[in-house]
Amino acid sequence: MSDAIDAPLYLEPRLAAGPAALLRSGPSLHALVDALGSPLNVVLPGQVEHNLAEFGAVLRRHHLSGRIYLAHKATGSSALVRHLAATGAGIDVASLGELQHALGAGFVPGRVMATGPKDPAFLWLAARCGVTVNVDGPAELQAAARLVRRYGLPRLPVVLRLSEFGTTGPRTLSRRSRFGTSVKELGPLLDLLDRYPDALEPVGVGYHLDTTSADEKAVALEGCLRAVEELRLRGFAPRAIDVGGGFGVSYLAHAAQWEHWTSALTQAVLGRREPLTWGGHGYGLRVEHGTLKGALALYPAHRPVAGAAYLDELLLRPAPSLGRPLGTLLLESLCDLYAEPGRALLDQCGLTLGRVLEVRADGAGGPPQVRLALNAGDVGLEDHGVLVDPLLLPRGAGTGPHPGPGRGADPGPDRGPVGVYLMGNLCLEADLITRRIVWLPRLPQPGDLLAFPNTAGYCMDFTATRAQRQPVARKIAAGEEGGTWRWCLDEQYWPVTSDGGT
Ligand SMILES: *Cc1c(COP(=O)(O)O)cnc(C)c1O
């Protein structure tokens, strides 16, 4: 039973060259947190351009033209959005605020797509500017057409978002979604388009499936190829298929660590080893009458294929009923490929720093508790089911004032690997940064920093709150030019230097 205490169960992060260099040789992260407070988010605009280029290479490899739209909802960073505005990327906006932000960052309307639920103001501004509207259903299509006529706007490009695709083969894959129009309702949708030829221009069809399943996406992509045919038979001229987002990120460096950890969790839930989690939390697993039940409700943190490589694999797959590769069929359909990656385009584009405030020994001999100046909302890894270790950045001698001794009992010698619980700064029993025991190479000390890697996609923005009037993290943009690191506040970043150079 002592295995859990003695053998570290690391979940080491995958680190690309950019964030690795930032952690190794970037601006002093300690000095930045001293100045700007904890938590602090750092984004790397250069990395998002690198990721975009990988998606572009996949399109070229399949001889496809198209556009990669950043799903804005995955980030609150102005620097990352503005940096992409200077590239050939598009942006997918899902609210009035995101649309305003994208336009203000320099995205011209031809490179903006409006998705998601739309209120009248959002739809009006989208139509007024002539951005492509990814329509959810007949009601929205009609609302858009009426706006265009009423305000005398130019013909509005629309993409029809479809859902509930099935195959004609023996297997039917159909998933219910809140969004999109069932492919079975495509006919009536086209009837509606027929009534507004002056107002609406159907430029394509698409889907977004929030799943890692490539089977399901292959069925959806084939369904879109059929829908394009149907539009053409009805006299429309669609020219794009939008495959949405959901290409995924591999957060961990080692598949073996992930397998080891998940099997250890199973053992712990079965009571065959010490708990790995606060209160024996099972992440979806439980025991009933001695047998394991439930399903692991975690993001697959190690993924052999993710991001642009996932798109590549999808395009290489044979279409479920047509049999030939989806990429080839797409090419023959003369359609552009649109994709809307959020998480995958933001892979490795940022990290979150939190200061250690206190290290408290557990009176009952359990793992020490490390209290941080950040909370579970600031680093939403647990909320998104992503398990990955933070990196320990000790406060070196002479780098500034020590924030004071921890209030707890001395947890003992700080040599060697140790499993700890990471506690947040809210006065809430549930405010654990993660409910699992996190293994660190040594026991942290007050004043040290923990760097949570790869938080730019969703984790640093989506769940941050002002609960208890704790500070929301400041955000800085950092990058290396000719061996020198530069940084600025996120909102002060523009892809041009103050002297006008780029
Ligand atoms: C959230 C969302 C995306 C991005 O999803 P990721 O999993 O982050 O790639 C793309 N398109 C739409 C319509 C979305 O709602």
The ligand as an SDF file (V2000), in Angstrom:
LIG
                    3D

 15 15  0  0  0  0  0  0  0  0999 V2000
  -15.8740   25.6580  -29.4860 C   0  0  0  0  0  0  0  0  0  0  0  0
  -16.0160   25.6480  -30.9550 C   0  0  0  0  0  0  0  0  0  0  0  0
  -14.8990   25.4160  -31.7620 C   0  0  0  0  0  0  0  0  0  0  0  0
  -13.5230   25.0990  -31.2140 C   0  0  0  0  0  0  0  0  0  0  0  0
  -13.4580   23.8520  -30.6060 O   0  0  0  0  0  0  0  0  0  0  0  0
  -12.0300   23.2730  -30.1090 P   0  0  0  0  0  0  0  0  0  0  0  0
  -12.3690   21.9910  -29.4880 O   0  0  0  0  0  0  0  0  0  0  0  0
  -11.4740   24.2570  -29.1650 O   0  0  0  0  0  0  0  0  0  0  0  0
  -11.1860   23.1250  -31.3340 O   0  0  0  0  0  0  0  0  0  0  0  0
  -15.0660   25.5020  -33.1360 C   0  0  0  0  0  0  0  0  0  0  0  0
  -16.2670   25.7740  -33.6880 N   0  0  0  0  0  0  0  0  0  0  0  0
  -17.3700   25.9860  -32.9370 C   0  0  0  0  0  0  0  0  0  0  0  0
  -18.6620   26.2720  -33.6040 C   0  0  0  0  0  0  0  0  0  0  0  0
  -17.2780   25.9290  -31.5510 C   0  0  0  0  0  0  0  0  0  0  0  0
  -18.3740   26.1300  -30.8120 O   0  0  0  0  0  0  0  0  0  0  0  0
  1  2  1  0
  2  3  1  0
  2 14  2  0
  3  4  1  0
  3 10  2  0
  4  5  1  0
  5  6  1  0
  6  7  2  0
  6  8  1  0
  6  9  1  0
 10 11  1  0
 11 12  2  0
 12 13  1  0
 12 14  1  0
 14 15  1  0
M  END
$$$$
